Amino acid sequence: MAVQRRGDNRRLGTYTLMIGKPVEIDLDVTGVLRLECERTVPALTRDPLVLGDARLTRQP
């Protein structure tokens, strides 16, 4: 499964996810008003997207 992060309708990053393999995503969202998460899966897959311990944090 691929997950794409978009901010204000521009691509910020695309990541490939696999079951049991956590991925840390670090994005610069300076000036972004709307953050979106879009997933792409094969047509026959109905697996849910679970964002476990998802957080937005601010770097000092």
Buried (B, 14 or more C-beta within 10 A) or exposed (E): BEBBBBBEEEEBEEEEBEEEEEEEEEEEBEEBEEEEEEEEEEEEEEEEEEEEEEEEEEEE
